[in-house]
Amino acid sequence: MTSEWGRPTEGIFQTAFVVEDLDFAIEQFSSRFQVGPWRTFHDVDPEGAVYRGDPARARLHVAFGFAGQMTYELVQPADDAPSVYRDVIDDRGYGFHHFGYGTRGFDAAVAAMHADGYQSVGSLELPDLRLAIFDTRDVMPGMTELIEVNDAANGPATFTAKPEGAGE
């Protein structure tokens, strides 16, 4: 099954990278890999975000671009506050951060990660979106982000609400 905007509703549909300069990264992903169009969001600090059990305080600049059914997420920390993104930068620098895994069984998927010994290092809960990030770098090349797939989050509005600009 696919969403209204063409991506699978279950499984990996996103790769995310932490970048030093969002605009430069958009240019590079666009010209080198034909990713786009882009939706960009600046100074993102949503209520409901959690980092290692405490309310998240980090501000981020974020862009979402598409190539086929794959979503590319670029994240530039906008401050020095602790975050799952700073964890990776401090550990090994900029680059690949996480796989985004969509699931209609969000609670069961989170419980399965806990059963495998992983605790959430980051999460976000909004009226139309829940996600949980697990540090799976011990067995994977990056973290794993579980993203709830539901009817409200199925269409393009989830990624286009309040964009500050669009790249090519």
matplotlib code that plots the C-alpha trace (Angstrom):
import matplotlib.pyplot as plt

x = [0.0, 1.2, 0.4, -1.3, 2.2, 3.6, 5.7, 5.0, 3.0, 5.1, 8.9, 11.8, 10.8, 13.2, 17.0, 18.1, 21.4, 22.7, 24.3, 26.4, 24.7, 21.2, 21.1, 24.4, 23.2, 20.0, 22.0, 24.2, 21.4, 19.5, 22.3, 24.1, 21.1, 18.1, 16.3, 13.5, 11.3, 12.2, 10.2, 12.2, 11.4, 13.6, 13.9, 11.8, 11.4, 8.0, 6.2, 6.0, 9.6, 11.6, 15.3, 16.5, 13.4, 13.4, 11.6, 13.8, 15.2, 17.2, 16.3, 16.7, 16.5, 14.9, 14.3, 12.4, 13.0, 11.9, 13.5, 11.0, 9.4, 12.3, 12.1, 15.4, 15.5, 18.3, 18.7, 21.0, 21.1, 20.5, 22.0, 24.3, 21.6, 21.8, 19.8, 19.9, 21.5, 24.3, 24.9, 25.9, 27.9, 29.8, 30.4, 31.5, 30.6, 28.1, 26.5, 24.0, 21.8, 18.8, 16.4, 12.8, 10.6, 6.8, 4.4, 0.7, 1.3, 3.3, 2.8, 3.6, 6.8, 7.9, 7.3, 9.3, 12.2, 12.0, 11.9, 15.1, 16.8, 16.5, 15.1, 13.9, 16.5, 14.1, 10.4, 7.8, 4.1, 1.8, -2.0, -1.3, 2.1, 4.1, 7.6, 10.3, 14.1, 16.2, 20.0, 20.7, 24.2, 25.5, 23.9, 23.0, 24.9, 22.7, 19.7, 16.2, 13.1, 9.7, 7.1, 3.4, 1.5, -2.2, -4.9, -4.1, -0.4, -1.0, -1.2, 1.3, 0.0, 2.2, 5.4, 4.1, 2.6, 4.2, 7.2, 9.5, 10.7, 11.2, 14.5, 14.7]
y = [0.0, 3.5, 6.9, 9.7, 11.0, 7.7, 6.3, 3.0, 3.1, 0.4, 0.1, 2.4, 5.4, 8.1, 8.6, 11.5, 13.4, 15.9, 18.8, 21.8, 24.1, 23.4, 25.5, 24.1, 20.5, 21.2, 22.4, 19.3, 16.8, 18.6, 18.8, 15.5, 13.2, 15.0, 15.2, 17.7, 19.6, 20.6, 21.9, 23.8, 24.7, 27.1, 27.3, 24.2, 23.5, 21.8, 21.4, 17.7, 17.0, 14.9, 14.2, 11.5, 11.8, 15.6, 18.3, 19.0, 22.5, 22.3, 24.4, 22.9, 23.9, 21.0, 20.2, 17.4, 16.4, 13.5, 11.2, 8.6, 7.1, 8.0, 11.0, 12.7, 14.7, 17.2, 18.6, 21.5, 22.2, 25.9, 26.0, 24.0, 22.4, 18.7, 16.6, 13.3, 15.2, 16.7, 13.1, 12.0, 15.2, 14.8, 11.1, 11.1, 14.4, 15.4, 12.8, 10.0, 10.2, 7.8, 5.6, 6.6, 3.6, 4.0, 1.9, 1.7, -0.3, 2.4, 1.3, -2.3, -1.2, 0.9, -2.0, -4.3, -1.9, -1.8, -5.6, -5.7, -3.5, -0.1, 2.9, 6.0, 8.8, 11.2, 11.5, 13.8, 13.7, 16.1, 15.7, 14.2, 12.7, 10.5, 9.4, 7.8, 7.7, 4.8, 4.8, 1.6, 2.6, -0.6, -2.7, -0.3, 2.6, 5.1, 5.6, 4.3, 6.6, 5.0, 7.2, 6.6, 6.2, 7.2, 8.7, 12.2, 11.8, 10.0, 13.0, 15.7, 18.2, 16.6, 17.8, 21.0, 22.8, 26.2, 25.7, 28.8, 28.2, 25.7, 24.7, 23.2]
z = [0.0, -0.7, 0.7, -1.3, -2.2, -3.4, -0.6, 1.0, 4.2, 5.9, 6.0, 5.2, 3.2, 4.5, 4.9, 7.0, 7.1, 9.6, 7.7, 8.6, 6.0, 5.0, 1.8, 0.6, 1.3, -0.6, -3.6, -3.5, -3.1, -5.9, -8.4, -7.7, -7.0, -8.6, -5.2, -5.0, -4.8, -1.2, 1.7, 4.2, 7.8, 9.9, 13.7, 14.3, 18.0, 18.3, 21.6, 22.4, 21.4, 23.9, 24.1, 26.4, 28.6, 29.0, 26.9, 23.8, 23.6, 20.4, 17.4, 14.0, 10.3, 8.4, 4.7, 3.1, -0.5, -2.7, -5.2, -6.4, -3.3, -1.0, 1.2, 2.1, 5.3, 5.9, 9.4, 10.5, 14.2, 14.7, 18.2, 20.5, 22.6, 23.2, 20.6, 18.8, 15.9, 18.2, 19.4, 15.9, 15.1, 18.4, 17.8, 14.1, 12.4, 9.8, 7.4, 7.6, 10.7, 10.5, 8.5, 8.8, 9.1, 8.6, 10.6, 11.1, 14.3, 16.0, 19.6, 18.8, 16.9, 19.8, 22.2, 19.9, 20.0, 23.8, 23.8, 21.7, 24.4, 22.8, 24.6, 22.8, 22.7, 21.0, 20.3, 19.1, 19.6, 17.7, 17.1, 13.6, 14.1, 16.5, 16.0, 18.2, 17.5, 18.7, 18.8, 16.7, 15.8, 17.5, 14.7, 12.0, 10.2, 12.0, 14.2, 13.5, 13.5, 13.8, 12.2, 12.8, 9.5, 9.9, 7.8, 9.0, 8.2, 4.9, 2.6, 1.6, 4.2, 6.9, 5.2, 3.7, 6.7, 7.3, 5.0, 5.0, 1.4, -1.3, -2.9, -6.4]

ax = plt.figure().add_subplot(projection="3d")
ax.plot(x, y, z, "-o")
ax.set_aspect("equal")
plt.show()
